[in-house]
């Protein structure tokens, strides 16, 4: 996967999350020291139902774009954190309380914030 295609995947995921009214969507270009992935997409929701809707929107949008989902962590009804692994792009969808607790943006504060809106 090229860097441009990884960035495209991250932006498609962010826009799909936005379609389901995800909160505080952030696309982070990860520093070079993170060899496993190039981008994190992070968003949150107020309810588990909204988390599921956001995840469904993202997985369908990326499937339609021909992007293969490699791993899906957090399947089930009441998960507070769902992780979608697309290789060079990892998508995190949190229930708001858990997002504040784990604070990935602070943990990866050296990552570059990428604009995802058209």
One Martini backbone bead per residue (centre of mass of N, CA, C, O) as a GRO file, in nm:
protein
  118
    1UNK     BB    1   0.094   0.037   0.024
    2UNK     BB    2   0.064   0.351  -0.021
    3UNK     BB    3   0.061   0.651   0.120
    4UNK     BB    4  -0.177   0.763  -0.040
    5UNK     BB    5  -0.368   0.523   0.019
    6UNK     BB    6  -0.363   0.548   0.324
    7UNK     BB    7  -0.480   0.831   0.333
    8UNK     BB    8  -0.741   0.763   0.187
    9UNK     BB    9  -0.847   0.560   0.391
   10UNK     BB   10  -0.857   0.752   0.631
   11UNK     BB   11  -1.059   0.954   0.498
   12UNK     BB   12  -1.289   0.759   0.447
   13UNK     BB   13  -1.329   0.683   0.742
   14UNK     BB   14  -1.388   0.967   0.849
   15UNK     BB   15  -1.635   1.026   0.668
   16UNK     BB   16  -1.804   0.784   0.764
   17UNK     BB   17  -1.818   0.877   1.057
   18UNK     BB   18  -1.952   1.152   0.998
   19UNK     BB   19  -2.222   1.036   0.882
   20UNK     BB   20  -2.269   0.925   1.204
   21UNK     BB   21  -2.180   1.153   1.410
   22UNK     BB   22  -1.907   1.168   1.501
   23UNK     BB   23  -1.670   1.252   1.738
   24UNK     BB   24  -1.378   1.390   1.713
   25UNK     BB   25  -1.223   1.362   1.441
   26UNK     BB   26  -0.907   1.189   1.382
   27UNK     BB   27  -0.606   1.224   1.188
   28UNK     BB   28  -0.303   1.035   1.218
   29UNK     BB   29   0.030   1.070   1.153
   30UNK     BB   30   0.261   0.858   1.210
   31UNK     BB   31   0.546   0.803   1.322
   32UNK     BB   32   0.830   0.634   1.220
   33UNK     BB   33   0.842   0.449   1.488
   34UNK     BB   34   0.576   0.332   1.357
   35UNK     BB   35   0.570   0.038   1.172
   36UNK     BB   36   0.262  -0.077   1.156
   37UNK     BB   37   0.161   0.229   1.099
   38UNK     BB   38   0.046   0.543   0.949
   39UNK     BB   39  -0.261   0.552   1.060
   40UNK     BB   40  -0.498   0.721   1.261
   41UNK     BB   41  -0.842   0.675   1.352
   42UNK     BB   42  -1.042   0.894   1.561
   43UNK     BB   43  -1.341   0.824   1.754
   44UNK     BB   44  -1.672   0.911   1.887
   45UNK     BB   45  -1.944   0.823   2.123
   46UNK     BB   46  -2.225   0.806   2.336
   47UNK     BB   47  -2.302   0.519   2.217
   48UNK     BB   48  -2.319   0.190   2.120
   49UNK     BB   49  -2.499   0.231   1.877
   50UNK     BB   50  -2.318   0.444   1.740
   51UNK     BB   51  -2.067   0.275   1.718
   52UNK     BB   52  -2.191   0.064   1.527
   53UNK     BB   53  -2.266   0.265   1.301
   54UNK     BB   54  -1.980   0.364   1.244
   55UNK     BB   55  -1.849   0.092   1.180
   56UNK     BB   56  -2.035   0.020   0.945
   57UNK     BB   57  -1.969   0.264   0.769
   58UNK     BB   58  -1.667   0.207   0.740
   59UNK     BB   59  -1.667  -0.086   0.633
   60UNK     BB   60  -1.841  -0.025   0.381
   61UNK     BB   61  -1.669   0.197   0.248
   62UNK     BB   62  -1.407   0.022   0.225
   63UNK     BB   63  -1.526  -0.211   0.069
   64UNK     BB   64  -1.619  -0.036  -0.175
   65UNK     BB   65  -1.297   0.046  -0.214
   66UNK     BB   66  -1.130  -0.238  -0.175
   67UNK     BB   67  -1.079  -0.279   0.136
   68UNK     BB   68  -0.913  -0.480   0.362
   69UNK     BB   69  -0.999  -0.643   0.648
   70UNK     BB   70  -0.787  -0.780   0.897
   71UNK     BB   71  -0.914  -0.655   1.177
   72UNK     BB   72  -1.161  -0.713   1.453
   73UNK     BB   73  -1.212  -0.535   1.748
   74UNK     BB   74  -1.515  -0.544   1.935
   75UNK     BB   75  -1.731  -0.732   1.908
   76UNK     BB   76  -2.056  -0.640   1.976
   77UNK     BB   77  -2.276  -0.460   2.179
   78UNK     BB   78  -2.080  -0.335   2.448
   79UNK     BB   79  -1.847  -0.169   2.322
   80UNK     BB   80  -1.595   0.086   2.399
   81UNK     BB   81  -1.388  -0.049   2.176
   82UNK     BB   82  -1.302  -0.020   1.834
   83UNK     BB   83  -1.096  -0.212   1.605
   84UNK     BB   84  -0.959  -0.133   1.278
   85UNK     BB   85  -0.759  -0.327   1.054
   86UNK     BB   86  -0.570  -0.195   0.750
   87UNK     BB   87  -0.269  -0.181   0.839
   88UNK     BB   88  -0.182   0.138   0.765
   89UNK     BB   89  -0.473   0.144   0.908
   90UNK     BB   90  -0.620   0.258   1.220
   91UNK     BB   91  -0.935   0.218   1.378
   92UNK     BB   92  -1.102   0.419   1.632
   93UNK     BB   93  -1.391   0.342   1.842
   94UNK     BB   94  -1.550   0.526   2.096
   95UNK     BB   95  -1.652   0.575   2.394
   96UNK     BB   96  -1.606   0.868   2.536
   97UNK     BB   97  -1.490   0.780   2.814
   98UNK     BB   98  -1.260   0.601   2.690
   99UNK     BB   99  -1.118   0.812   2.530
  100UNK     BB  100  -1.029   0.981   2.771
  101UNK     BB  101  -0.872   0.757   2.916
  102UNK     BB  102  -0.666   0.676   2.677
  103UNK     BB  103  -0.558   0.914   2.509
  104UNK     BB  104  -0.412   0.889   2.216
  105UNK     BB  105  -0.332   1.180   2.147
  106UNK     BB  106  -0.130   1.205   2.381
  107UNK     BB  107   0.043   0.956   2.329
  108UNK     BB  108   0.054   1.081   2.008
  109UNK     BB  109   0.163   1.395   1.998
  110UNK     BB  110   0.378   1.353   1.746
  111UNK     BB  111   0.156   1.349   1.560
  112UNK     BB  112   0.005   1.425   1.261
  113UNK     BB  113  -0.241   1.631   1.165
  114UNK     BB  114  -0.510   1.547   0.942
  115UNK     BB  115  -0.697   1.646   0.689
  116UNK     BB  116  -1.035   1.508   0.587
  117UNK     BB  117  -1.166   1.724   0.445
  118UNK     BB  118  -1.278   1.849   0.129
   0.00000   0.00000   0.00000
